[in-house]
Amino acid sequence: MGVLPVLDFVSLIIRRSPNCKIRSLTEKPADLKTDSIFYRIFQSFPSTFFELINQPPQLANAYQFSSVEVKQLAFRIDGVFLPNAPELAIYFAEVQFQPDKKIYSRLFTEIFNYLDKTELTNTWRSVVIFPSRSIDTGDTERYAELLNSQRVTRVYLDELTSMEASSIGIETVKLVVEPESTATIKAIEIVDSARKEIIDAAQQREIIQLIETILIYKLPHLSREEMAKMFGLSELKQTRFYQEVFTEGKLEGKEEGKLEGKEEGKLEGKEEGKLEGKLETIPQLLALGLSIEQIAQALGLDEQVVRQAAQSKS
């Protein structure tokens, strides 16, 4: 099958029958596996999915994306695009990054059980996403009619380079299979494009966090200094690492405040605790490549205080 096209997510209410036995799994997966990465991409930028299958990205406006589980058999479908009109097809999305001979038997079992447990009358389509054709090792003989029909589209990410036009969403998808040697350069290009093309601050932040997640997944040994070089100060503040550092500093500050508060008064203890938490954060931010001025601005401290703390920790 041909390679298909990426997503702008619009929230719509999923219309299901009261007798439907499908449980929606709207919570995001906690792990960093590729299926959870694609779940985030399709949930935040659903137009990407339709770009992957050579459909107009605007079609995403008529769909709600979610992950579902068929409770009776404990089958879980990676993602389902449910339409808000009966004449539109339901799209089932499956991400497969490991060879699996039973991929198609499992996929069609899940789909037909899903259709059986709902009263939706829409027709359906399925999209299976592989990193490359070499991973597509499923037994096909018994399902040839389905696989060779318009019902099923197989997408091979390493072949997306042949697409003439490429959106930020598609480039983010391609980053998942980008060679490690060029992944950081590609990530910087995507972030730069997002700055120029995406006006909405929340969407910019989501793209940056997605890029960070993919890089951590692909390059687990990426240093703090390397991460700092890839993102500017404002973007760095939105990364998980930066937020964790500040959360840790705030928590330390509160604990210090509680301990000091018992001896010298709660108010004074809290203030000292907050300051101590900020000061403990300074070496970590310096290691990220931030300047004294940037750290002072971010922490709301005097530059001289930051400079003295940096010297005392060196």
N, C-alpha and C positions, 0 to 999 in steps of 0.2 A: 504494500500500500504506500501511497505517497506521504511525504512528511507534511504535517499540518501546522498552523500558527499559534498572543499573550494577554493580560487582563486588567480592567478598571473595575473595582468591586463596588456594587451597589446593593445595600441591604434590602431584601424583600422578604415578606412573610411566606414561609413554606406552608402550602396548603395541603394538609393531609386528612384522610378520613379518620373519624373518631375510632374506627375499628382497626386502624393500622397498627401492626405489631412491630414496627421498626422503631428503634430507639436512636435518637440523634446524639452523636458524640461531638459536641461543639467545643469541648475542651481541647487545647492544643497538646500534642504529644510532648512528653518531657525529654525524650532523647534527641540526639542529633542525627538520626538516620535519615537517609535521603527521602523516605516517604514523608517524614515530618517536615522537612524543608519544603517539599513540593506542596504539602498541605498549607503551609504559611503563604507561599507564593500565590497559590490559587485562591486562598481566602482573602488576601489583601489586594491582589491584582488579578481578578478573574479573567480580564480580557486576554491575558497571556495564554490561557488554555485555548481560547478560540483562535488565536493567532497560530498556535501550534498545529491546528487542524485546518488551516487555510480558510477560516470563517471570519466574517467581519468582527473586529474586537468589540464593536458596539453591542453585539449580541449578548454580551455579558450582563447588560442592563436588565435583561429579561430573566435572569437566573439567580438562584440562591445556592451557594456552595456549602456543603457540609460533609462530614464523615458519618457513616451509618453502620449499624450492626444488626444483622438478622438474628434476633435473640434465640429462636428455636434451635438453630444449629451453631450459634456462636460464630457466625461468619462476619468478618468485618471488611467493608469495602472502603478502599483508600479515600475516595471522594465521589460525591454525587452532585451534579448540577441539576437542580430541579427547576423547571420552567414555571412562569406565572401565567401561562396560557396553554390550553389543551392541545393546540395544534403544533406546539413545539416539542422536540424530542427531549427525553431525559438523557443526560450524558453521564456515563460511568467512567471514572478515571482510575487507572491502576498504574502504580509505579513499581517497576521490577528491575533491581540492580544486581540481582544474583541469578545465576542459571537455575532454572526450575522446570523440570519436565512436565509438572502438573499445573503450570501456570494457567493454561487455557481451561482445563477441566474445572479447576477451582474458580476461575473467573466467571465462567458461564453458570456454574452452580450457584454462586453468590447472586448473580444478576437475576436468574429466573426465580430464585427464592424470594428476592426482594420484590419482584413484580407480582409474585403470587400473594405476598403478605400485605399488599396495598391495594387500594381501589382506584389508583390512578390509571387512566386509559391512554396516556401518551405513548407514542412509539419510543424506541430507545436506540442509543448509539453507545459504543464503548471505545475508549482510547487507552492504549497500553503504551507506557513510556519506558523505553530501554536506554541505557547509556550508549549501546552500540548493537549492531546486528549479531555480534558474536554471543551476546547474552540471551538472545532470543532462541532458546533451545527447547521450548515446549513442544510436546507431542501435538501434531497438527492434523493427522490423518482423519480422525473422527470429527474434526470441527472445520474441515476445509471449506464447506459451503458458507459458514458464518465468517470465517477469516477472509475469504475472497469476496465477500459482499460489502455493501456500504455500511453494514452494522458495525464493523470493527476497523479502527485505524491504528496502525502501529507507528510510533514516533521514535526515531533513533537520534539521540541528542548530538552525537558526533557528526551528524550529517546536516545540522542546522546552518552550517556555514554557507550553504548554497542558497539560502534565502536572500533575496535582493534587498529588502528593507528589514531592519531589525530594531525593535523597540527596546526600551530599558528593561521591560519584563522579560523579553526573549534573551537579551544579553545576560540577565541575572540567571536564567535557566541554563544558558550555555556555560556560565561560570562553574556550574556543578561538575562538568566534565572537562574543564580547561586544564591543560597540563600544569603540574605544580610549578614548573620553571617560569611560566608566564601568568600564573593566577593572580599574583599581587598587582602586576601592571594592569591586567584586565579589570581588577576590582577598582583601582584608582580611576580608570576611564569611565566606569559605570557611575561612580560617585560624582565625578565631574559632570557627566551628562545629567544626572539627577538634579544637581544644583541649578543647571541652566534650564531644564525642561519642566521640572515639577515645581509648581508654585506653592502648593499646599505643604505646610511645614510637617504635618503629621505623616503625609505620604513620603516626604523626604526622609523622615526619621525611620519609617518602616523599611525603606530600601536600604538605608545604612545598616540597620540591625540585621537585615537579611544577609547582606554582604558579609558582615562580621561573622554570622553564624556559619555561612558556607566556608569562609576562610579557616575558622577554627576546626571545622569538620575535615577540610582538605589538608590544612597545615597546622596540626596540633602543637607543633613546637615553635610557632611564630612568636618572636620576642615582643616585649612591650615597646621597645624602641622602634621595631619594624612597624608595629601597629600605629604608633604615633606618627610615623612618617607618612603613612597612607592617608590619614585623616587630619584635617585642620582642627583647631581647638573646638569650634562649635560642633563639628561632627564627632570628635572624640568624646565630648560630653555625653553623646547619645549612645555610645557603645556600652555593652554589658560590663566590660572590665572597669571602665571609668565609674559607672554607677555603683558597682560592687565596692570599689575602693572608698567612695564617699559614704556608702551605707555603713561600711565597716567602721569608718572614722566617726560617724555620728553615733553608732552604737557604743563605741569605746568611750566617746565623750559622755554619753548618758551614764554609763557604768561608773566612770570617774566621778561624775557629778553626784551620783548617789553616795559613793564612798566618802567623798569630801563633805557632802551635805550632812552626814551624821556627826561630824566633828566641828565644822565651822559654819553650819547653817545651810539650808537647802538651796537658797538662791545663789549664794556665792559658790557653792559646790557645783551647781549646774553650769554656771558661766565658766568656771575653770575647766570643767569637764569638756565643754564644747570647744574651748580654745585648745586644750590638750589633744582632742581628737583631730582638729584641723592640723596642728603642728605635726602629729604622727603621720599624716597623709602626705606631707610635703616631699619626703624622699622618694615616695612612690611616683609622684607626679613629675619630679625631676627626672626619674629614670625613664619616664615616657617621652621625655624630650621637651617638656613645657619650660618656658622661660620663667624667671622670677616674676616678671610683670604679669604674665598670664596666670600664674598660680595665685598671686595676690588678688587679681581681679576675680578669679573663680571662687576663692575662699572668703573674700571680703576682708582681707587683712592688709596692713601696711606693708609696703615692699621691704622696709627695713627689718620688720619682724620675720618675714619669709626668708630674707637673706641670712639673718642671724641663725634661724632654725636650720637652714641648709648647711651653714658652716659648722654648727655644733654636731650635726649628724654625720658629717664627712670624716 
